[in-house]
Amino acid sequence: MSKIAIIGLGYVGLPLAVALAEHHGVVGYDIAADRIKQLRDGDDRTGEISSDRLRAAHIEWSTRPAAIKGVEFFIVTVPTPVNSENIPDLTAILSASQTVGAALRP
């Protein structure tokens, strides 16, 4: 079975993680410890996933970069907000890319 890491568990990442967990091993990674605690408790503050479905999902929730080592596929779903001139803030994507890069192995 393939193992997939979803980096960022917001409006996009969480539903994707739950859907993929129906057929694959999934690590749900987020830097926000409070978010991971809520998900472990079956609570999705975004309202995208019901508590029952969230609790039934076989997902390894983590804030530890070590949890994504050895994963075969990485999907990054972090926010890229834009300013008033439509210039994206790439801070989150750069940070997520560094985290994924550190987990990659030949």
N, C-alpha and C positions, 0 to 999 in steps of 0.2 A: 504494500500500500504506500502510495506517495505521501510525503509529509510536506505541508505547506505552511509557511509563516505569513500571517497577515500583520503588517506593521502599521499601526494606527487603527483604533477601534471606535471610530465615530459613525456618522450616518452612512458611510460607504463601507468601511471595513468590517463593522460588526455583522451586518446582514450577509456579507460575502463570507465571512468566517463561519457563520452558522450554516449557510447553504453548503459550503465545501466540506464541512465536518460530517455531512451525511454520507460522504463517499471516500474521504481522505482523513489522514491524521492532520490536525491543525494546531498550530501554536498561535494564539492571539497575543500579540505583543503591543504594549503601549507604555509610554514613559510616565503616565499619570497613575500613581499607586492607588489613588482613590477610585479611579475608573476601574482598575482591575479588581479591587475589592468589591465594588458594586456588581460587576459582572459575575464574580464568583458567588455572590449572594443571590444571583438571579434577577438583578435589577438593571434595566436599561433606561437611563435617564433620557435618551433620545426618543423613546417610545417606538422604535423600529421593530423590536423583537419582544414578544410576550415573555413573561416570567417563566411559564411552563416550557416554552420552546428553548429558552436560554438555559434553563436547568437541565434539559434533556440533551443538549449539545455536548458532544465529547470533544472539548477544547481544552488545551493546556493554556491557562491564562498566566501571563508573566510580564514583569517589568525588568527582568534580568536578561541582558543581551546573551548570556550563555545559553539561554533556553532555545535560541534560534540556531545554534551551531548544529551542523549535521542535517539541517533541513534541505530538501531538494529544490523547492521553489519558494520564491519570495515575492509577495505582492505588497507594494507600498501604497497606502491610502491615507496619507497625512494631508492636513490642510495647506493650501497655497492661496492665502487671501491676497486680494489686490488692493492697491491704494486708489486714490481718486483719479490717478492718471492711468489706471489699469496695468500697473507694473506689479507683478507678483512678488510676494515675500517668499523667498525660497529657503528661509532658515530651517523650517521643519523638514523639507525634502533633502537638504544637504546633511542634516543631522541623521536622518533615517538612512541615507545612503552610506554614511560612515559606519553606522551600526551594522548594516547588512554587509558592507565590505569587510568588516572585521570578522564576520561569521563565515565568509566564503572560504572554501578549501578546494584545492585542485582535485 
